[in-house]
């Protein structure tokens, strides 16, 4: 019997206010474990709980009692000890250990979550939400919940298997830095995946709750970000793998590597942080390649996705495209795009960045749209109309190239291209011209990917050493500054 199936057999609980109804449900769960029909197993359960909750335990209390009577006594004593939720959590852990049955533990955890949820929302609100969520079939509920826990550590117990059990668990969690409880953020991001009547009902409930709690402004801002999330034609199902790379700050031979994942952009869920690691610079290539393969497995190897490297300008010339290049023996989908994005983008350039991006993605595939120099930060909109793609005069690991790159970023340039070793060669200039004139600039990352993955051919090596900074301002970005490690603090 699964966790969700069992939960819906306890519907009488959701309407019952008496704590005894909860205790009865816990006893029924324990009775379903064959091992607890034996007095020795029940004594072991009571002994573990007594140790965990600091109560006195008599080893002969099972004498003369039927299994149900003894289990009822254990549950009653457990729920009477100290903080009720801590006690029921302890019961779930102990029962899982004694019975060896993870499903027994999961069912008890669900009841424990429900117990605390009733103190946070009350029975009327929980019943309304249960009716809206109990039959939802979205497969992304768990991923949405994980993302909504950011910037707190992401951990979802195994018993959180559907929207309802996830909601109960998230009601345990403290408010986010913006004041929104994680469960409310979860409901907002879950709503677009529901049918229209349920979506409207859920939105009505969240608005009423936010008004009661004085969170209406924060909720409006959250909903605005969700409602205005762009749907790019032909790319709504594209996923993102985001590597955020920061200098260690204490040792220049090390970097801090963060991995973020975002599934289909159509689900409007924020990027999900998937772990940090401190990596020696010499090991970056193999580690990035390994973690990319793991991410591909999670997202689905046949999925369309872009690999983004969020880098400070000082690290922009790392060979990121080479790290992601499929090995010769690779099979299956290898046509993912690899681009660089800037961690140095100033907020002051937000307007020009968006305007420049809009011009870039709508520019026709006619004429020369590449300019072999970086835009100056004081250039006006009139100058910008003639410059769609910035091409550096030298790589950014050299002083001139680094200055040009920073000037381009600060002036709002969303697309900058360079060769990692030589930006002055005729072969490089010809490759840029070929990329630009072959189609719309909006398709530039895809064309560059195709050229970099193409085996052999004249000038193929030139394309393999090209790096494209492709800063799409419409996509949500990872936020590496929240809950930073000591290394990050120094780096910032």
N, C-alpha and C positions, 0 to 999 in steps of 0.2 A: 504494500500500500504506500503510495507516494505521499510526500508532504502536502502537496496541494490538494490531492483527493481527500486526505484525512481532514484537512482544514474545513472543507465544505460539508463534511458530515457533522461538524460541530456548530451548525448555524444557530442552534438555540443559545450558544454562548454569546454570540455577538449582541443579542438583545437582552441578555441577563446581566443584572447589576450585582447580583450576589456573588461574593468571592467564592462561596461554596461551589458554584457552577464551574469555576475555573479548576478548583481542586478535584472535582469529580472527573473533569476531562483529563487531568493529569493521571489520575488513578486508572482510567480506561486505557491510556497509552501504555502505562507500565504493565497492566494486565495482559496486553497483547504480546509481551516478551515471554516466550516459553520458559526461559531460564529463571524468571522471577516467580514461577510457581513453586520453586524450591525454597525452603526456609533459609538455607545457607546463603543463597544469593541475596535474599532480602536483608539478611543480617549484614552482609557485606555492603549493600547499598546504604543501610542506616549508619553503619560504622564510618563510611566515607563522608557522609553528610555531617555526622557529628563532629568529625575532625575539621571539616571545612567551615562549619558554622558555629563551632565551639559550644556544642550542647552536650549534656550528659547522655550516655548511651548504655542501655542494659542489654547484654547479649541474649538474655532469655525472654525478651519481650514478645518474641514470635510464638512462644509456647502457647498452645491451645487456641491460636487464632487461625482463621481461614486466610488464604492468600490475599483476598480483596480487603479484608479487615486490617491486615497488617500493612498493606500498601497505603490504605486510607490513613492509618495512624502516622506512617512515615511522611506522607505528603502534608498532613495537617501540622505536624511538628515542624516540618521544613518551612512552610509558609508563615509560621508564627515566629520564626527566628529572624530578628534584625530587619534589615531592609528587604522588603518582599521580592523585588526583582533580582537582587543579588542571590537570594535564597533559591529562587526558581532556576536561575542560571546554574547554580551549583547542582541542583537536582538533575538538570539536563546533562551536565558533564559526568556526574557520578553514574547515572543510568547508562550512558554510552559506554563508560569504562567497564561496568559490571556485566552488561549484556553483550558487549561487543557489537552492538547494532547501531550503526550510524543513523538509521532512519528514526529509531526511538529517540535518540538525542535531538534530532532535527525537529521532530514534532513537539517535544517539550520546549525547545528554544522558541518555536513559533508562538506557543502559548505564553511564554515569558515575555516575548516582545509585545504580544497583545495586552498583557497585564499593564505594562508601562504605557502603552499607547492610550489606554483608557484614561490614565491620569493626565495625559497631555491634551487630548482632544475631547474626550467625553463620548458617551455611547451614541448620541444622535449623529454627530459628525462622522464617527467611524462607520456607522451603518450606511450613511449616504455614500461615503467613499467606497465601502465594500461593494455596494450595488453597482457602482460605476466601473470598478476595476476587476471584479471577480471573473468576468468572462472575456477580458481583453486578451487578444492573441498576439500582441507584438513580441517579436523575438529579440528586440533590442533593449528590453527593459533593464536587464542587468548591466549592460554597458552604459546606458544612460545614467543609472544610479551611481556607478563607479565614477563617471565623469563629474557628477554633481557633488561628490564628496570633496573635490578639489577646493582648497589647497590642503585639506587634511589628509592624513595617510589613507590610502585606498585599501579597504579590507571588507569583503562581503562574505559572510558565512555561507556555507553550502545550502543551508535551509532557505536562503533567499532565492527562490526559484521562479517567482512570477511577480507581477506588479503589486499584488496585495501584500505578499510576504515582504517584499522590498520596502513598501511604504511603512509597514509596522516596524521594520528594523531601522529605517531612517528617522523615525520619530524618536529614537534613542539619542540621536546625534545632536550636538550643540550647534548653535547658529553659526553661519559663515561670517567672514569679516564685514560683508555688506549688510549684515543683519538678517538675511533671509535664512530660515531653517532649511537644511538640506532636503527635507521631505517636500517642502513647498516648491523648491527649485526642480525637484524630480517630477512633480505633477505638471509643472509648466512645460518641461521638455518632453514629457510623455504625451501631453495632449495632442500635438500634431499627428501622432501615430494612431489616434483613435478615430472612429467614425464621427461624422459631424454632430449628431445629437449628443453623444457622450462628451465630445470635445467642448461643446457649448456648456453642458452641465458642469463639467470640471472647471472651466474658466469662471463660471458664475460662483462656484464654491470658493475657489482660490481668491477671487476678488473680495468676497465677503469676509473671508478669514483675514486677509491682509488689512482690510479697513479696521477690523476689530483690534488687530495687533499694532496698528500704526505703521504698517509696512507697505502701504499702497504705493508710495513713490518708488521704493526699491522694486516692487513687483512690476510696476509699469515699465521701468527701465529694462528689467529682465525680459518682459514680453516683447518690448520694442526690438531688442536685439534678435529675438527668435523670429518675429514676424518679418523683419527686414533682411533676414539671411538670404543672400543671393542664390538664385537658381540659374547657373550658367548653362546655356543651351548645349546639349550633348554631353555635359560633364556632371550631371546631378548625381550620378552613381559612383563618381570617382572618389577613391580613398586617399588618405595622406599618411605618409610616414615622415615624422619630423625629428631630426637630430639637432639638439641644441648643444653647442660646444662653447665652453668658456675656459679661459686660462685659469689655472689652479690658483695663482696668486702667491703661493708659498714656494713653489718649485716650478720653474719655467719648463721643465721636462715633462710635466704632467698637465692634463686637461680634465675638466669635469664634463662628462658626456651624459646628456639626458635624452631619453627617447619618449616621444609622444605619438599617439596613434589617433586617427579620426577615421571612422568608417565612412560609409556613404554620406556625402554632404547633404543629401536629401533628408536625413533623419534629424538634422539641425542640432545634434548633440555637440557639446564643446569637446575640444581635444582632450584625450585621456593620457595622463602621465603614466608611463610604463616602466619607470625605474631610472635611477641615477648610478653612475659609476665613475670612479677616479681612475684615469687611464694614462699610462705612459705614452708619450707622443709616438714612439716607434711602434706601438701596438694598435694605434687607432685604426689603421686599414683593416686588419683581420677582424677586430672586434666589431667595427661597423658592418662589415660584410656578414658576419655571423648573426648580428642582431637584426639586420635587414632580412635575412632568410627566415628568422623566427617570426618577424612581423608579417612577412608574406604568407607564412603558414596560417597565422591568425586571421588575416584579412581575406585569405583565399588567393591562391596563386594565379587564378584566372581573372582576378579583379583588375580593373584599371586604377592605377594610382600614381601619385607623384611623390618622389623622395625629395624632401626639403632639408637643406642644411642651414640652420639659423646661426650665423656667425658674426662676430665683431669684425670690423674692417681689417684689423691686424691679422686675422686668421683666414681671410677670404681666399687666399691663393692655395689652400690645401687641396690635394688631388682628390676631391670628393667624388668626381665622376669615375675615376679609376677604382676607388674603393667599392663602388656599386656595380662595376662591370661584371656581367655574368661570366662565369668560368666556361672554358671550352666545352666541358662535359655537361653543362647545364641543359636541361630540357624544360619544355613548357613555356610559360609566358615570361618574356624578358624585355618587353617594350615599355617599361616604366620610364618616366621622365625624371631627370636629376637636375635640380636647380639650387641656387644659393639664395638665401634671404637675409636681410640685414637686421642685426640686433641694435644698430646705431641709428635707426630711423627716428628723428626728432618729432615730437608732437607738433611743433610749429609748422612742419611741412605737410601736415595732414591734408589741407585743401589742395595745394599744388600737386601733391602725390596722387590724389584721387582724380584731379583734372587731367593730369598727364597720362594716367592709366586709361581713362576713358578714351582719350585721343588715340592711344596706342592700340587698343583692342578693336577700334573701329576703323583704323587706317586701311585704305585699299592697297592691294598688292601691285602698285604701280610706282615707277620711279625709284630713285635711291633714297632710302629712308635711314640709312646709317650714316653717322657722322663720326670721323675718327678723332674725336676729342671729347673731353668731359665738359658738361654744362657748368658755367660759372654760377655761383649761388645767387648773384644779383640779377640774373637774366630775367627778362619779363616774359609774359605769356606770348607776346608776338614772336620772340626768338624760339620759343618752345615748339610752336606749331611746325617748324621745319625740321625738328630733331625728334625722331621717334625712339631711336635706339642709340645709346651712348657706347662708343667703342674706345677703350683706353689706349693711350700711347705706349704704356709699359705695364707690366704685371704689378699687382698691388703689393708684392713683397719687395718692391723697390720704392724709394721715396716719392718719385714723380707719380708712379701709378697709384700709390696709396693716397696721395693728396687728391688726385683726380677722382678716385673712387669716393672718397669722403665728400668732396664737393658735389658730386652727382647725387649721392644719397641725401645730403642736406638740402639740395635744391628740389627734391621730389622726384627724381628719375626712377621709374619702376623697373627699367630694363637696361642692364649694363653688361657688355660682353668684353672678354679679353682672352688672350692666349697666356697660358701659365708661364711660359718662358720667353717668348719673343713676340711682341705686338707690332714689330716694325717690318716683318718679312712680307715679301710679295705673296707668298702662299697664304699667309693669314688674311691679308686684305682680300684676296680672291675668295677665300672660303666665306668671309663675312658677306661679301657681295652676293655670293651664290645662295647663302641662307636667306638673305633679305629679299632677293628678287624672285625666289621660288614660290612665294605665297604670302598671305597676310601675316603680319607680325604677330597676331594673336595665336598663330600656330607655330611660332618659332621654337618653343621648348620641344614640341613633338618632332619637328624637322631635325633639330639638333640631335635628339635622341636617336632618330633613325640613322643619321650619318655616323654617330659615335658607335653604334652597334653593327654597322655594316662592315663585313669582313673584306679586307683587301681594297683595291680600288685606288685610283690616283688621288693623292692628297688626304687619304683616310687618317693618317697619323696627325695631321693638323687639326682635324675635327675632334679627335680624341683628347686633345689638350686644351680645348676651349672650355671656358667656364661662363655660365650665364647667370647673372643675378636677375631673378624674375620675382619681383615683390608685388604680389596681388593684394591690394589693400582691402578687398572685399572678403577675404577669408579670415576666420578667427585665428589668432596666433597663440602659441604656447606662452605661458607667463612664468619665466624661470626665476623671478625674484621672490615668489611666495614661499614661505617656509624654507628659506635657504639654508644650505649647509655652511659650516664655517669657511670652507674653501670658497664658496660663492660670495660670501660676505666680503672676503678680502679682494676677490676679483672685481667686485662692483665698486 
